[in-house]
Amino acid sequence: MSDAILQRIADGDQQAVSDCIERYSGLVWSLSRRFLNNDADAEDAVQEIFMELWSSAKRYDPTVASEVTFVSMLARRRLIDRRRRLSREPERESIDDHSYALSEDGQRVLEQSAETQRVLVALSELKPEQQEVISLSSWLGMSHSAIAEHTGLPLGTVKSYISRGLLAVRESLGESGTEPGRASP
């Protein structure tokens, strides 16, 4: 069959590349859209498939299958490989999909961030030993006994450092012990 585009590509016919795109782009595009979730992935897949077709053109044997079958099977294999690869990647979201206005939660996080900065400044004014035990307790969630074991300090000293340190932070922030609705630690 002298009209086989893939044989012409294998023989080095430059016009055959354009003919291949013209004849099979619709087929490859429809398969890509059916296999993949979005146009960007499908476009990438179409390019990948045509590159593979051109490099694999020498393997085409018209006695084994028709050209359209060869193209379809090669495309299908590449699309399955691509879908598997994409399923292993974390889900991607377009930047355009996100709203930039702060929600109530976002506003609360922003306010808490400013509050956190005030607390960090107050913590930095403590003795290094107090800073360490409070950090281990607050940021890492370690128990008092785990902190004692980790630092080599007696358990009573750890408790004392945490209690006095938190009291000093509250005073530095201008708080008088407890907030309404909150119990003191």
C-alpha positions in Angstrom: 0.0 0.0 0.0 2.0 3.0 -1.3 -0.5 5.5 0.3 0.5 4.5 3.9 1.5 7.7 5.5 3.6 6.0 8.2 5.7 4.2 5.5 6.3 7.5 3.8 7.4 9.1 7.2 9.7 6.1 7.7 11.2 6.7 4.2 11.9 10.4 5.2 9.1 12.1 3.2 8.6 15.5 4.9 5.2 16.0 3.4 4.0 12.8 5.0 4.4 14.4 8.5 1.8 17.1 7.5 -0.4 14.5 5.9 -0.2 12.4 9.1 -1.3 15.3 11.3 -4.1 16.2 8.8 -5.4 12.7 8.6 -5.1 11.5 12.3 -5.3 14.7 14.4 -9.1 14.3 14.9 -8.8 10.7 16.0 -5.9 11.4 18.3 -7.6 14.5 19.8 -10.8 12.7 20.4 -9.0 9.8 22.1 -7.0 12.2 24.2 -10.1 14.1 25.4 -11.8 10.8 26.3 -8.9 9.6 28.3 -7.8 12.8 30.0 -9.6 15.3 32.3 -8.6 18.6 30.7 -7.6 20.3 27.4 -4.1 21.1 28.6 -3.3 17.5 29.3 -5.0 16.4 26.1 -2.9 18.9 24.0 0.3 17.7 25.6 -0.7 14.1 25.0 -1.5 14.8 21.3 2.0 16.2 20.8 3.5 13.3 22.6 1.6 10.8 20.5 2.5 12.4 17.2 6.2 12.5 18.2 5.9 8.8 19.1 4.2 8.1 15.7 7.0 9.7 13.8 9.7 7.9 15.7 7.8 4.6 15.5 6.8 4.8 11.8 9.4 2.2 10.9 7.6 -0.4 13.1 4.4 0.0 11.2 3.6 -3.2 9.2 0.5 -3.0 6.9 0.3 -6.8 6.9 -0.3 -6.9 10.6 -2.8 -4.0 11.0 -4.3 -1.1 9.2 -2.6 2.3 9.6 -5.6 3.7 11.6 -5.4 0.7 14.0 -1.7 1.2 14.5 -2.3 4.9 15.2 -5.2 4.2 17.6 -3.3 1.5 19.5 -0.2 3.6 19.9 -2.3 6.6 21.0 -4.2 4.4 23.4 -1.0 3.0 25.0 0.5 6.5 25.4 -2.7 7.8 26.9 -2.9 5.0 29.4 0.7 5.7 30.4 0.0 9.4 30.7 -3.2 8.8 32.8 -1.2 6.6 35.2 1.5 9.2 35.5 -1.0 11.9 36.2 -2.8 9.8 38.8 0.4 9.5 40.8 0.9 13.3 40.8 -0.8 15.5 43.3 -3.9 17.2 42.0 -3.2 20.4 40.2 -5.5 23.4 40.4 -5.5 26.4 38.1 -4.7 29.7 39.8 -7.8 31.1 38.1 -9.9 28.6 40.1 -9.2 30.4 43.4 -10.8 33.5 44.8 -8.4 36.1 46.2 -10.9 37.7 48.6 -10.4 36.7 52.2 -13.1 34.6 53.7 -14.1 35.0 57.3 -11.7 32.1 58.1 -8.9 33.8 56.1 -9.5 37.0 57.9 -9.3 35.2 61.2 -6.1 33.4 60.2 -4.6 36.8 59.2 -5.6 38.3 62.6 -4.3 35.3 64.4 -1.0 35.6 62.5 -0.6 39.2 63.9 -1.4 37.9 67.3 1.1 35.1 66.9 3.8 37.7 66.1 3.0 39.5 69.3 3.2 36.2 71.2 6.6 35.4 69.6 8.0 38.7 70.6 6.8 38.2 74.2 8.3 34.7 74.2 11.6 36.1 73.0 11.8 38.1 76.2 11.8 35.0 78.4 14.8 33.2 79.6 16.2 30.7 77.1 15.2 27.7 79.3 11.6 28.9 79.5 11.5 29.5 75.8 12.7 26.0 75.1 10.2 24.2 77.4 7.3 26.4 76.2 8.2 25.7 72.6 8.5 22.0 73.2 5.1 22.0 74.9 3.2 24.5 72.6 4.7 23.9 69.2 5.6 20.2 69.4 2.9 19.1 71.8 5.3 17.3 74.1 4.0 16.3 77.5 5.7 17.7 80.6 7.4 14.4 81.4 8.6 14.1 77.8 10.1 17.6 78.0 11.8 16.7 81.3 13.3 13.6 79.7 14.3 15.4 76.5 15.9 18.4 78.4 17.2 16.5 81.4 15.4 19.0 83.7 13.4 17.8 86.7 9.7 17.5 86.0 8.8 20.2 88.6 11.2 22.6 87.0 9.6 22.0 83.6 6.2 22.7 85.0 7.4 25.8 86.8 9.2 27.2 83.7 6.0 26.6 81.6 3.7 28.2 84.2 5.9 31.2 85.0 6.7 31.7 81.3 3.1 31.7 80.2 2.2 34.1 83.0 5.0 36.4 81.8 3.8 36.2 78.2 0.2 37.1 79.3 1.5 40.1 81.3 3.6 41.2 78.3 0.5 41.0 76.1 -1.5 43.0 78.7 -3.8 40.1 79.6 -4.9 39.5 83.2 -4.9 35.8 83.4 -7.9 34.5 81.5 -10.1 35.6 78.6 -13.9 35.5 78.8 -15.1 32.1 78.0 -11.6 30.5 78.4 -10.3 28.6 81.4 -6.7 29.3 82.5 -4.3 26.5 81.8 
